[in-house]
Amino acid sequence: GVMNATVTHAGFSGFDDAAADAAGVRTPQPYGATVAQDLEPEYIATSHDSKTAWVALQENNALAIVDIRSATVTGLVGLGCKDHSIDGNGLDASNRDDAINIATWPVCGLHMPDAITAYRSRGTTWLVTANEGDFRVDDGDRIRVKDLDPDNFSTDLENALIAQYGSVANALLDENLGRLRVQDLDGIADNPTQTEIYDDLLMPGTRSISIWNASTGELVGDTGSLEGLLLSLTPEMHNAQDGTPDEFDSRSDDKGPEPEALTVAEIDGDWIAFIGLERQNGLLAFNITD
């Protein structure tokens, strides 16, 4: 029983800056933390044979792979970001426009999953992630787009903003991208006085559910932003802080409906994923068999 359990710890001391960078793992490393101290385990999924675990490292936008029998972290996998400038990945970026405005934007969403689970279908193990997104709040990790210094925007980013808004200044207005919370590169630099160049505006979360091949780490399925689906169901509660019409549009600048919890179940031969929304007061079900 639990009172007589043998406990073994699987740590991250074998991973350094080079290993994290090679895997595409986000490591803000505030206060001089090591990579091992910076990695932040959140939720765990296990394989059908209980030999392997996959651990969501939410703030690091990554997964850790664990060999359960030896209690060893065998690898790190960075999850990359979702391009919200392409069709199907639109979102509402402002809570100050008094409207529902789901559109494409020159923003890249870091998956940063909260809950993660695994299921085996058609001989392959798949991972399902609820891409809530989460920045740390105590180390200068996040900033609003309007508070960034446009002089630090790369030429490509500047051109993308101009193409959509006519000017960078117009892009930074509250009703456009100004209110959106993104990663603050200056705040997480090893040297706080060092100026970083912004190639992308990196947003926490993708407001979506993703499915990954557990063996290869390949992204094989994604719902796209859930905001469009939810708009067809409960438009009066669009991105509401506490799931009531009184808070309409209040979370559009910060992770939207926040897909957070999930579980899967096999029902009559089909695999169904059930998703809990932290902000918008609802549950969603998706058939994920294929």
N, C-alpha and C positions, 0 to 999 in steps of 0.2 A: 504493500500500500504506500500512499504518499509519505507517511511518517517514516518509513524505512527506505525511501528512495535514495539511490546513489546519484549524486549531482556532478556533472562534468561541464566545465565552461568552455565554450568555443569563442576564442578571442580574435582580435584583428591586428595583433602586434606584428604579424608577418607582412603587413602592407604598408608601404611608404608612399611618398609623394609621386614617385615615378610610376608605381603600380596603379595608383588611383588615377593619375592622368592618362595612362595607357588604356584604362578601362572606360574612360569617359565619365568618371565619378565626380560629382560636385563636392568639393571639400572647402567650405569657407574658412575653417580653422581659426576661429576667433581666439584672442588672448594667447596666441602661440601654441594652440593645441596641436598634437600630432594627428596624423590621419586616423590612427586607432582610436583616439579620444573623440575625434570629430564624427565618425560614423555612428549613425543613430538608428538602431533597430526599432522597427515599429510592429508589424504583423508578420506571421509566419504561415506558410503553406507547406504541406508535406506530400510526398509521393505516395502512390497507392500501396507500395511495398514498404513504406516507412524507412527507406534507406537515405532519402535525400530531403532536405528542407530548403525552401527559398524564402529569404527574409527581406521584407521591404525596408529599405533605408530611405525614409521619406524625404528628409531635408537634403539628402545627398543625391536624390533623383537616381537611385540605383537599387539593385538587388544583390544580396550576398547568397552564395550557394554553399550549403553546409552538408558535409558527409556526417550523418547522424551517428553511425556506429563508432567512428573515431573521434567524434566531436571536434571536427576540423572545418574551418572556413576554407573552402578550396578555390573560391574565385569571387570576383566582383564583376557586375555587369551594369554599365551605365545605360539609362533608358532614353537618352536623347530628348528631343523636343518636337512638338507638333506645330506645323506651320499654319497659323490661323489666317494667312493671307489667301488661302486657296478655298475654292468652293467646297462646302460641306463642313468646314471647320469654323464657321462664323460664330461670333459671340457678341454679347452686349457688354461694352467696355466702360460705360459711364453710369453713375448713379445720380447724376446732376442734370440729366436732359429731359426729365419728366416724361419719358417715353420708353417703349420697347424698341430697341434698335439693334437687332441681331444682324451683324454684317461681318465681312472679312476685314481684317486689320493687319498691318505689318508687324505682327507680334508672334513670338514663338513660345508655346506653352511647355513648361517642364512637367513631365508626367507626375513625378512625386507621389506615388500611390500611398494611400493609407492602408486599407484592408487589401489582402491578397489571398487567393485560394487556388487550389489545383484540382483538376479533374482529368480523367482519362477517357478519351472518346476515339473510337476507330484506331486503337493501337498506339495512340500518341498522347503524351501528357501535355496539357495546356495550363497556362497560368492566367487567371483573371485578376485585373487590378482596378480598383476604384481610385481614379486619378484626382484626388481632392486637391493636392498641392499644399505646401506649408513652408513658409520662411520662418526663421527664428526672429523673435521680436526684440531681443536684447543686445544685438551686436551690430546694428547698422546694416542688416541683411536686406532690407526692403526699402523702397522709396516710390513716390508717385512720379509718373512720367513727367509731369509739369515741373517737378523740382530737380530734374536732371539738367546738366549743363550741355546745351546743344553743341557747344564747341567741341565736345568730346564724342559726337556722333561720327561714325565712319561715313565715308562718301556714299556707300551703298545704302546705309540706313537713311541718311539724309535724302537721297534721291527717292527712296520708297515713300517717305513721308510727304515729300513734295508732290509726287505723282498722285497720291490719294487726296491730299488736302490743299494743294496749291502752294503751301509754304509750311516750314517747320513750326512757325509761331501758331498757325491755325491748328496744326496737329496737336499742340500742347494745350488747347483750350479744354475746359472742364467737360464740355459736351462731346468732345471727341476722345482723345486718348489721355488727356491731362490727369484724370482721376485714377487711372488704372495703376495698380500696384505691380511693380516689377523688381527685378533683382538690382540692388545697388552695388555695383562693382567697386566703387570707391570705399564703401563701408566694409567690404570683406577682403580688401587687399591686405597682403601681409604688412605692407607699409602704408598706413592711413594717409600719408601725404602724397602717395603715388597716384597719378592720374591714369585711369584706365580708359581705353577706347571702346565704345559700344558698337559692336557689329550687329547685335540683335537686342531687341527689347524682350527680356525673358520673364514670362509671367508664371506664377506658381499654379500648377495644375493645368489640366486640359478640359475640365468640365465634361469629361467623358469616361466611359468604361473601355478598357482595352483587353485584348486576348493576345498572349505571347506563346510561342513555341518554347516549352521548358528546356529543350535540349540545345537549341540554337540561339535563343534570346530574340528571335525574329518577331516583329510585330505583325500579326496575321489578321487582326480584326479590331475595329474601333467603332463606337457608336457615333462619333462626331459629337459636337456640343449637344448636351441634353436639353439645352434651353429651347430649341425648336420644338422638340417633342413635348416638353412641359407646357410650352405656349399653347399647344393644341388641347391640353388637358385642363390646366388651371391658370389661365392668363392673368387673373386678378391677383395671383400670388407670385408673379414673375420675380425671381431672385430676391424673395422677401427674407429679411433678417431672421424673423421668428416664425415664418410660415403663415403669416396673416396678411390680409390686404392692406392693413395699416402701414406695413413696412415694404410696400411695393417698390421694386427696383433698387432696394437699399444695398444689395450685395453685388451689383453688376460690376463694380470696380474691384472686387476682391473675391474671386473664386466662384461667383455665381451660386448655383444651387448646391454645390459641394457634395458630390458623390463620395460617401465615406465608408460605410459598412457594406459587406457583401457576403453572401453564402451561395452555394450551389446545391442542387438536388436533382437526382435522376427520377423522373416521373414518367411512367409508361414508355420507357425507352428513350425519352428526350432529356437532355440536360438543360436545366433552367437556372439562370442566375438571378438572384434577388438582390436589389440594390437599395440601401438606405440613404436618403438625402438628409444631410445635417441641417440645412437651412430651410428647404422648401416643403417640409412636412409631408413626406410621401415615400412610398415604396414603388419601385419599378421592377418588372420581370421581363427577362429576355430569354428567348430560346437560343442557346449557344451550342447546339448539337453539331452543327456544321459551321 
